[in-house]
Amino acid sequence: KSFLDSNFTDSKKIFAVGALRMDSFINKINKINSLPEKKQITLFFFDLNSSNFGKEKLSEMDLSFGNKYKYAGKIWEKRDDLFCDLHKSLIEIALENPEVDVIIKTKSRHLNEINTSSNLLKDCLRSFNKDISEIKNYTITSDQNAQTLILESRVVIGMQSSTMLEAALANKNVILPLFYNYEKSPNYQDFHWGKHLDQFTITRDKLEFKKMILKILNSDTKIDNAISDKRKRLFKKYFNDLE
C-alpha cells in the first residue's frame, strides 16, 4: 500500500511471497523420504518470562482493558516445577541412553548470566552432581540453525514457539510438555496451540514424557496423513500457503 500510495510503482509489479525463510525449508521437507539416521531430540528452550506462564507487569494493562487480562498478571505457581522436570528428564535420557543425542536450542540472550531461566536451569542441573559439559550427547547451543535441527531430529519439544509449527510441518513428532495440569491454569488460554492439541503429542508429567520419547525413538511410526493435513492448514493460517 505504501509503494502504491507514493507512486513508487504499480500493482502489477508487486508480489506477495510469504515468509521467505520458509521457502527452502519446504523444499527440503518435500525431499525427505525416511527418518533421520541419528536418534536426536531437540528442545527449543522456552524462557520463564514467556507470557503464557503469566507476567506480573501485565497487571498494568488493567488501565486500558479493565479486568480482561487480570489473570495474566499472576505467575503460574507450577512454572518453575515444569521447567525443572523437563530439563532433568532430558539429562536423564542422555545419561541413560548414550546413543541418543539431546540438543537444547536457545537464543543467545537465554545464556546471559543474569537471565532468570539460565540461572534456574543451572540450579536444576546441580542435583546431578555432575559437570554437564562432560555429557557428550547433551548439547546446549544458540548458534545452530533451527530448521536444520528440526530436520535432523526425530523428536522436537517446546511450548509457545513457531518452531513447533515448523517441526509439525516437517512431519516430526512434536511433544508439548503440559505438566502439572497446565491446561487448567488461567494462563493456558494464551497458549497458541491450545486449540490444536490433536496435532501434537501431549505429555502431562515427567514419567510419561520420558516414556513417550523413548517409544518414538524406538519405532518407525510416521505421522498420520490426516494429522499432516491439519498441520498444513495450521501452517497456512500462521505463515502462508505451501505453494
Order of alpha helices (4+ residues) and beta strands (2+ residues): alpha-alpha-beta-alpha-alpha-beta-alpha-beta-alpha-beta-alpha-beta-beta-alpha-alpha
